[in-house]
Amino acid sequence: MKTITRIPSVDTPNLVVCEMIPHHAKGFAGFMTQPRYQRYTSVRLRTEADVKVFVARSISRQGDERRNVFHLAAEERSSGEAIGDGFIIAQQGQVYELGWGVHPAMWSMGFGREIGQALLGLSFERLKAKRVWCKIMCANVASSELAKRIGMRHEKPFADYPIGDGRIEAVDIYAMTSEEYFERAY
């Protein structure tokens, strides 16, 4: 099977979900450094400089055949600004972990759903995933509901899940198989 080193852009009704470019750092800094956004994230970028380093590091990995992490930007179609992000992390056995985020000013507007659906499509249709999963902090009710709305099923809870930087959180795991994805109604 051919190794995918770049992810194609996905057009949704209101967004373009695409590989990061330097321009996205400014939009990302506008939300990734906010405490409201960070409340439910594993990685917490503190400053605009931290965000620029994150974007530059992600861009430097594009095209690398050893790449197993795909960080994506969600650009609002009307403005071209990055208002959300997503990631796909390749694991063994054609299993992928997904994650998404949206600028807090854009919460409850349907953008998370568009990002989530784009990530599912990329994972199953382009990366040929057999299974995808995501971990959602139990307190993040909106993302749990979103996972269900895009067709993922609750698989199991973890009371003490290590999420990075020495932090432990209660999380719920949601998952979907390729069979479930391809049997869904359009």
Buried (B, 14 or more C-beta within 10 A) or exposed (E): EEEBEEBEBBEBEBBBBBBBBEBBBBBBBBBBBEEEBBEBBBEBBEEBEBBBEBBEEBBEBBEEEEBEEBBBBBBBEEEEBBBBBBBBBBEEEBBBBBBBBBBBEBEEEBBBBBBBBBBBBBBBBBBEBEBBBBBBBBEBEEBBEBBEEBBBEEEEEBEEBEBEEEEEBEBBBBBBBBEBBEEEEE
